[in-house]
């Protein structure tokens, strides 16, 4: 039952408690701004790689925002057997970038979307089977996965600050570093001196102030905010009738397996942060949403979807565990996709500002994993090996992105996801060391 107690501190509320509407909207906007860059980067990269026009890329971004918003609402509020009913957001998975580009370049986008439709439907149907594997995730595994997710995501924020190409002339520009440092300083000062709601939305306030300063000094591009249509609604089969190709479907099924491992880890992570037990039923409902959104992408020209870990760090940082602000964030995402000038304004926030906020939130998620690992008995046989091997190998793609580039493409699809690789290693090693003991560590 939902409890609505206005006098209750927002940070004291549980998952099912609902803050006042004003607080809920501001907190929801903060969640959107934290995960926005992760949502829009996938369509931008895929669109550019496939040679699509700026208008087509903008259309893909809007479709992505609407589908991500629907998925976020479902995960937060739940509907029938869909949604974990916890504060989790959904976005386009970066794991799907390479297969979409490869198939799009060789067989066309209708084949891409036919494959996504089939893969998404199978994902929904197999969700209960994947959920039943949850017993393989004890504390030593869950803590490792949460820590790995955080450590893997931190470089994403750093690349938003400095740039992606070290050889580019503007890489690590002092102005970008200064703006990012100013943003972090604001986060620290606001968190230290602001109380109540203002303290809980310190990241949002820091982001708004830093963005305004960035725009004042020429960072970001506000010129495009007023260009283009005001309202846009995704239409089905934008790229024509779907085509179905078995090898392409199998390739996306590999991506689904990778995303299933990652999403299960995200579900366990959010359960740990909000203090609610996550079992097979919860993981099954979580995975059904990811599968449903992926299937809908086949119809509305979207992407492979998965739950995001970015916002779990924000929850750990603000201590606001309620699922309702995230649900409102989902509504905001839909509006950003439909009312396009708003989306263009958010997209104009300077990347160093987004990157700085991302680094802080991802670090908070890492600390949550470390906190869980601190409760693990490392004197027990194998626990240290489980953590150090899983983290070490799981961080390979982060530290050396081209490490696996000479391996077969199918192997690269899996190994390029350090979270998936590290999670599988943690599960296997835990079973190897503790299976005979009758219980997991």
CORHULIN-V457996 format. One record per pair of residues at least 24 apart in sequence whose C-alpha atoms are under 10 Angstrom apart, sorted by the first residue. I is the first residue (numbers start at 1). GAP is how many residues later the second one is. Records with the same first field share a line. If there is no record, write none. Layout:
I: GAP / GAP
This chain:
9: 187 / 188 / 311
10: 186 / 187 / 190 / 308 / 309 / 310 / 311 / 312
11: 185 / 186 / 189 / 304 / 307 / 308 / 309 / 310 / 311
12: 307 / 308 / 309 / 310
13: 261 / 306 / 307 / 308 / 309
14: 260 / 261 / 262 / 305 / 306 / 307 / 308 / 309
15: 61 / 70 / 71 / 72 / 256 / 259 / 260 / 261 / 305 / 306 / 307 / 308 / 309
16: 60 / 61 / 69 / 70 / 71 / 305 / 306 / 307 / 308
17: 304 / 305 / 306 / 307
18: 303 / 304 / 305 / 306 / 307
19: 301 / 303 / 304 / 305 / 306
20: 305
21: 303 / 304 / 307
22: 175
23: 174 / 175 / 177 / 178 / 302
24: 173 / 298 / 299 / 300 / 301 / 302 / 303 / 304 / 305
25: 299 / 300 / 301 / 302 / 303 / 304 / 306 / 307
26: 171 / 172 / 174 / 175 / 178 / 179 / 299 / 302 / 303
27: 170 / 173 / 174 / 175 / 176 / 177 / 291 / 293 / 295 / 297 / 298 / 299 / 301 / 302
28: 173 / 176 / 295 / 296 / 297 / 298 / 299 / 300 / 301 / 302 / 303 / 304 / 305
29: 172 / 175 / 296 / 297 / 299 / 300 / 301 / 302 / 303 / 304
30: 170 / 171 / 172 / 173 / 174 / 175 / 177 / 178 / 281 / 284 / 295 / 296 / 299
31: 56 / 57 / 58 / 170 / 172 / 173 / 279 / 280 / 281 / 283 / 284 / 294 / 295 / 296 / 297 / 298 / 299 / 301
32: 37 / 57 / 172 / 279 / 293 / 294 / 296 / 297 / 298 / 299 / 300 / 301 / 304 / 314
33: 170 / 171 / 174 / 175 / 278 / 296 / 300 / 313 / 314 / 316 / 321 / 324 / 325
34: 169 / 170 / 173 / 276 / 277 / 279 / 280 / 320 / 321 / 323 / 324 / 327
35: 54 / 55 / 56 / 273 / 274 / 275 / 276 / 279 / 319 / 322 / 323
36: 29 / 55 / 274 / 297 / 307 / 310 / 311 / 318
37: 119 / 120 / 123 / 309 / 310 / 312 / 314 / 317 / 318 / 321
38: 53 / 54 / 55 / 56 / 118 / 119 / 270 / 272 / 316 / 320
39: 25 / 26 / 29 / 51 / 52 / 53 / 54 / 55 / 266 / 269 / 294
40: 24 / 25 / 51 / 52 / 307
41: 51 / 52 / 53
42: 49 / 50 / 51 / 52 / 53 / 54 / 55 / 261 / 262
43: 49 / 51 / 54 / 259 / 260
45: 49 / 52 / 53 / 56
46: 48 / 50 / 51 / 52 / 53 / 54 / 55 / 56 / 58 / 257
47: 50 / 53 / 54
48: 53
49: 48 / 49 / 51 / 52 / 53 / 55 / 56
50: 50 / 51 / 52 / 54 / 55 / 58 / 59
51: 54
55: 173
58: 170 / 279 / 282 / 286
59: 173 / 174 / 175 / 179 / 242 / 243 / 278 / 281
60: 174 / 240 / 241 / 242 / 243 / 277
61: 241 / 275 / 276 / 279 / 282
62: 170 / 171 / 172 / 240 / 271 / 272 / 273 / 274 / 275 / 276 / 277 / 278 / 281 / 282
63: 169 / 170 / 171 / 172 / 234 / 237 / 238 / 239 / 240 / 271 / 274 / 275
64: 27 / 28 / 170 / 233 / 236 / 237 / 238 / 239 / 240 / 241 / 269 / 270 / 273
65: 25 / 26 / 27 / 237 / 265 / 267 / 268 / 269 / 270 / 271 / 272 / 273 / 278
66: 25 / 167 / 168 / 236 / 264 / 265 / 266 / 267 / 268 / 269 / 270 / 271 / 272
67: 24 / 25 / 167 / 226 / 227 / 229 / 230 / 233 / 235 / 236 / 238 / 263 / 266 / 267 / 270
68: 24 / 222 / 225 / 234 / 235 / 237 / 238 / 239 / 262 / 263 / 265 / 266 / 269
69: 257 / 258 / 259 / 260 / 261 / 262 / 263 / 264 / 265 / 266 / 267 / 268
70: 219 / 223 / 257 / 260 / 261 / 263 / 264
71: 215 / 218 / 219 / 220 / 221 / 222 / 223 / 234 / 235 / 236 / 256 / 259 / 263
72: 217 / 218 / 235 / 236 / 254 / 255 / 256 / 257 / 258 / 259 / 261 / 262
73: 216 / 250 / 251 / 253 / 254 / 255 / 256 / 257 / 258 / 260 / 261
74: 211 / 212 / 214 / 215 / 216 / 253 / 256
75: 210 / 211 / 212 / 213 / 214 / 215 / 232 / 248 / 251 / 252 / 255
76: 210 / 246 / 247 / 248 / 249 / 250 / 251 / 252 / 253 / 254
77: 246 / 247 / 249 / 250 / 251
78: 207 / 208 / 211 / 249
79: 206 / 210
80: 205
81: 200 / 201 / 203 / 204 / 205 / 207 / 208
82: 42 / 200 / 202 / 203 / 204 / 205 / 206 / 207 / 208 / 209 / 210
83: 199 / 200 / 201 / 202 / 203 / 204 / 205 / 206 / 207
84: 183 / 187 / 194 / 197 / 198 / 199 / 200 / 201 / 202 / 203 / 204 / 205
85: 197 / 200 / 201 / 238 / 239 / 242
86: 181 / 184 / 185 / 188 / 190 / 192 / 196 / 200 / 235 / 236 / 237 / 238 / 240 / 241
87: 180 / 183 / 184 / 187 / 224 / 225 / 228 / 233 / 234 / 235 / 236 / 237 / 238 / 239 / 240 / 242
88: 178 / 179 / 182 / 198 / 219 / 220 / 221 / 222 / 223 / 224 / 227 / 235 / 238 / 239 / 242
89: 217 / 218 / 219 / 220 / 221 / 222 / 223 / 237 / 238 / 240 / 241
90: 173 / 199 / 200 / 203 / 215 / 216 / 217 / 218 / 219 / 221 / 240
91: 199 / 202 / 212 / 213 / 214 / 215 / 216 / 217 / 218
92: 198 / 201 / 202 / 205 / 210 / 211 / 212 / 213 / 214 / 215 / 216
93: 162 / 166 / 197 / 201 / 210 / 211 / 212 / 213 / 214 / 215
94: 165 / 209 / 210 / 211 / 212 / 323
95: 157 / 160 / 161 / 163 / 164 / 209 / 210 / 211 / 318 / 319 / 321 / 322
96: 155 / 156 / 159 / 160 / 163 / 207 / 208 / 209 / 317
97: 206 / 207 / 316
98: 157 / 311 / 314 / 315
99: 149 / 152 / 153 / 155 / 156 / 310 / 311 / 314
100: 148 / 151 / 152 / 203 / 204
102: 146
103: 142 / 144 / 145 / 148
107: 136 / 138 / 141
108: 131 / 135
109: 129 / 130 / 131 / 132 / 133 / 134 / 189 / 192
110: 127 / 128 / 129 / 130 / 131 / 132 / 133 / 134 / 188 / 189 / 191
111: 128 / 130 / 131 / 132 / 133 / 134 / 135 / 137 / 138 / 187
112: 130 / 131 / 132 / 133 / 136 / 137 / 140 / 185 / 186 / 189 / 190 / 191
113: 124 / 126 / 127 / 128 / 129 / 130 / 131 / 136 / 181 / 182 / 183 / 184 / 185 / 186 / 187 / 188 / 189 / 190 / 191
114: 127 / 128 / 129 / 130 / 131 / 134 / 135 / 181 / 183 / 184 / 185 / 187
115: 127 / 128 / 129 / 130 / 131 / 132 / 133 / 134 / 135 / 136 / 137 / 138 / 179 / 180 / 182 / 183
116: 128 / 132 / 133 / 136 / 137 / 140 / 175 / 177 / 178 / 179 / 180 / 181 / 182 / 183 / 185 / 186 / 187 / 188 / 189
117: 125 / 127 / 132 / 135 / 174 / 175 / 176 / 177 / 178 / 179 / 180 / 181 / 182 / 183 / 184 / 186 / 187
118: 126 / 128 / 131 / 132 / 134 / 135 / 173 / 176 / 177 / 180
119: 129 / 130 / 131 / 132 / 133 / 134 / 135 / 136 / 137 / 172 / 173 / 175 / 176 / 179 / 185
120: 132 / 133 / 136 / 168 / 169 / 170 / 171 / 172 / 173 / 174 / 175 / 176 / 177 / 178 / 184 / 185
121: 167 / 170 / 171 / 172 / 173 / 174 / 175
122: 131 / 134 / 166 / 169 / 170 / 173
123: 130 / 133 / 134 / 137 / 164 / 165 / 166 / 167 / 168 / 169 / 171 / 172
124: 160 / 161 / 162 / 163 / 164 / 165 / 166 / 167 / 168 / 169 / 170 / 171
125: 159 / 162 / 163 / 166 / 167
126: 158 / 161 / 162 / 165
127: 133 / 153 / 154 / 156 / 157 / 158 / 159 / 160 / 161 / 162 / 163 / 164
128: 152 / 153 / 154 / 155 / 156 / 157 / 159 / 160
129: 151 / 154 / 155
130: 127 / 130 / 131 / 134 / 150 / 151 / 153 / 154 / 157
131: 129 / 133 / 148 / 149 / 150 / 151 / 152 / 153 / 154 / 155 / 156
132: 147 / 148 / 149 / 151 / 152
133: 131 / 146 / 147 / 150
134: 130 / 131 / 134 / 144 / 145 / 146 / 147 / 148 / 149 / 150
135: 144 / 145 / 292 / 304 / 305
136: 288 / 290 / 291 / 292 / 294 / 295 / 299 / 303 / 304 / 305
137: 127 / 128 / 131 / 286 / 289 / 290 / 293 / 294 / 303 / 304
138: 130 / 238 / 288 / 289 / 292 / 301 / 302 / 303
139: 129 / 133 / 230 / 233 / 234 / 235 / 236 / 237 / 238 / 301 / 302
140: 229 / 232 / 233 / 234 / 235 / 236 / 237 / 238 / 243 / 244 / 246 / 247 / 286 / 287 / 290 / 300 / 301
141: 124 / 231 / 232 / 235 / 242 / 245 / 246 / 249 / 281 / 282 / 283 / 284 / 285 / 286 / 287 / 288 / 289 / 299 / 300
142: 122 / 123 / 124 / 125 / 126 / 127 / 130 / 227 / 230 / 231 / 281 / 284 / 285
143: 122 / 125 / 126 / 129 / 223 / 224 / 225 / 226 / 227 / 228 / 229 / 230 / 231 / 232 / 233 / 244 / 283
144: 121 / 222 / 225 / 226 / 228 / 229 / 242 / 243 / 244 / 246 / 247 / 250 / 275 / 278 / 279 / 282
145: 117 / 119 / 120 / 121 / 123 / 124 / 221 / 224 / 242 / 245 / 246 / 249 / 274 / 275 / 277 / 278 / 279 / 281 / 282
146: 119 / 120 / 122 / 123 / 124 / 126 / 163 / 166 / 167 / 219 / 220 / 221 / 222 / 223 / 224 / 225 / 226 / 227 / 273 / 277
147: 122 / 215 / 216 / 217 / 218 / 219 / 220 / 221 / 222 / 223 / 224 / 225 / 226 / 240 / 244 / 272
148: 117 / 217 / 218 / 221 / 222 / 239 / 242 / 243 / 244 / 246 / 247 / 270 / 271 / 272 / 274 / 275
149: 113 / 116 / 117 / 120 / 159 / 160 / 161 / 213 / 214 / 216 / 217 / 220 / 242 / 245 / 246 / 269 / 270 / 271 / 273 / 274
150: 159 / 160 / 162 / 163 / 209 / 211 / 212 / 213 / 214 / 215 / 216 / 217 / 218 / 219 / 269
151: 208 / 211 / 212 / 214 / 215 / 216 / 218 / 240 / 243 / 244 / 247 / 268
152: 210 / 211 / 214 / 239 / 242 / 243 / 244 / 245 / 246 / 247 / 265 / 266 / 267
153: 156 / 157 / 205 / 206 / 208 / 209 / 210 / 212 / 213 / 245 / 266
154: 156 / 201 / 202 / 204 / 205 / 206 / 207 / 208 / 209 / 211 / 212 / 244
155: 200 / 203 / 204 / 207 / 243 / 244
156: 199 / 202 / 203 / 206 / 242
157: 194 / 195 / 196 / 197 / 198 / 199 / 200 / 201 / 202 / 203 / 204 / 205
158: 193 / 194 / 196 / 197 / 198 / 200 / 201
159: 192 / 193 / 196 / 197 / 200
160: 190 / 191 / 192 / 193 / 194 / 195 / 196 / 198 / 199
161: 189 / 190 / 191 / 192 / 193 / 194 / 195 / 197 / 198
162: 189 / 190 / 193
163: 188 / 189
175: 39 / 42 / 44 / 177
176: 38 / 43 / 174 / 175 / 176 / 177
177: 175 / 176 / 179
178: 174 / 175
179: 31 / 32 / 34 / 35 / 38 / 40 / 171 / 172 / 173 / 174 / 177
180: 27 / 30 / 34 / 170 / 171 / 172 / 173 / 174 / 175 / 176 / 177 / 179
181: 29 / 171 / 172 / 175
182: 24 / 27 / 28 / 31 / 170 / 171 / 174
183: 24 / 25 / 26 / 27 / 28 / 30 / 31 / 169 / 170 / 171 / 172 / 173 / 174
184: 26 / 169 / 171 / 172 / 173 / 175 / 176
185: 25 / 171
186: 24
187: 169 / 170 / 173
188: 172
191: 126 / 127
197: 121
199: 119
200: 114 / 115 / 117 / 118 / 119 / 120
201: 113 / 117 / 119
202: 116
203: 111 / 114 / 115 / 153 / 154 / 155 / 157 / 158
204: 153
206: 147 / 150 / 151
207: 142 / 143 / 146 / 147 / 149 / 150
208: 141 / 145
209: 144
210: 139 / 140 / 142 / 143 / 144
211: 135 / 137 / 138 / 139 / 140 / 141 / 142 / 143
212: 137 / 138
213: 137 / 140
214: 135 / 136 / 137 / 138 / 139
215: 133 / 134 / 135
218: 132
219: 129 / 130 / 131 / 132 / 133 / 134
220: 125 / 127 / 128 / 129 / 130 / 131 / 132 / 133
221: 123 / 124 / 126 / 127 / 128 / 129
222: 122 / 123 / 124 / 125 / 126 / 127 / 128
223: 121 / 122 / 125
224: 117 / 120 / 121 / 123 / 124
225: 115 / 116 / 117 / 118 / 119 / 120 / 121 / 122 / 123
226: 114 / 115 / 116 / 118 / 119
227: 113 / 114 / 117
228: 112 / 113 / 116
229: 109 / 110 / 111 / 112
230: 108 / 109 / 110 / 111 / 112
231: 104 / 105 / 106 / 107 / 108 / 109 / 110
232: 103 / 104 / 105 / 106 / 107 / 108
233: 101 / 104 / 105 / 106 / 107
234: 65 / 66 / 67 / 68 / 103 / 104
235: 64 / 65 / 66
236: 60 / 61 / 62 / 63 / 64 / 65
237: 60 / 61 / 62 / 63 / 64
238: 61 / 62 / 63
239: 60 / 61 / 62
240: 59 / 61
241: 58
242: 56 / 57
251: 158 / 159 / 162
252: 52 / 161
254: 156 / 157 / 159 / 160
255: 49 / 155 / 158 / 159 / 162
256: 34 / 35 / 38 / 48 / 49 / 50
257: 157 / 163
258: 155 / 156 / 157 / 158 / 159 / 160 / 161 / 162 / 163 / 165 / 166
259: 28 / 31 / 45 / 46 / 47 / 48 / 155 / 158 / 160 / 161
260: 26 / 27 / 30 / 31 / 46 / 47 / 160
261: 26 / 158 / 159 / 160 / 161 / 162 / 163
262: 44 / 45 / 46 / 47 / 155 / 156 / 157 / 158 / 159 / 160 / 161 / 162
263: 24 / 27 / 42 / 43 / 44 / 45 / 46 / 156 / 157
264: 43 / 156 / 159
265: 42 / 44 / 154 / 155 / 158
266: 40 / 41 / 42 / 43 / 44 / 46
267: 40 / 41 / 42 / 45
269: 40 / 43 / 44 / 96 / 99 / 100 / 103
270: 39 / 41 / 42 / 43 / 45 / 46 / 51 / 95 / 98
271: 41 / 50
272: 40 / 44 / 96 / 97 / 100
273: 39 / 40 / 42 / 43 / 44 / 46 / 47 / 48 / 92 / 95 / 96 / 99
274: 38 / 41 / 42 / 45 / 46 / 47 / 48 / 49
275: 46
276: 45
309: 52 / 53 / 56
310: 48 / 49 / 51 / 52 / 53 / 54 / 55
311: 47 / 50 / 51 / 53 / 54
312: 49 / 50 / 52 / 53 / 54 / 56
313: 45 / 46 / 47 / 48 / 49 / 50 / 51 / 52 / 53 / 54 / 55
314: 43 / 44 / 46 / 47 / 48 / 49 / 50 / 51
315: 46 / 49 / 50
316: 45 / 46 / 47 / 48 / 49 / 50 / 51 / 52
317: 43 / 44 / 45 / 46 / 47 / 48 / 50 / 51
318: 43 / 46
376: 65
377: 64
378: 63
380: 53 / 54 / 61
381: 52 / 53 / 60
382: 47 / 48 / 50 / 51 / 52 / 59
383: 43 / 46 / 47 / 50 / 51 / 58
385: 41 / 44 / 45 / 48
386: 36 / 39 / 40 / 41 / 42 / 43 / 44 / 45 / 46 / 47
387: 35 / 38 / 39 / 42 / 43
388: 38
389: 33 / 36 / 37 / 40
390: 28 / 29 / 31 / 32 / 33 / 34 / 35 / 36 / 37 / 38 / 39
391: 27 / 28 / 30 / 31 / 32 / 34 / 35
392: 26 / 30
393: 25 / 26 / 28 / 29 / 32
394: 24 / 25 / 26 / 27 / 28 / 29 / 30 / 31 / 32
395: 24 / 26 / 27
396: 25 / 26
397: 24
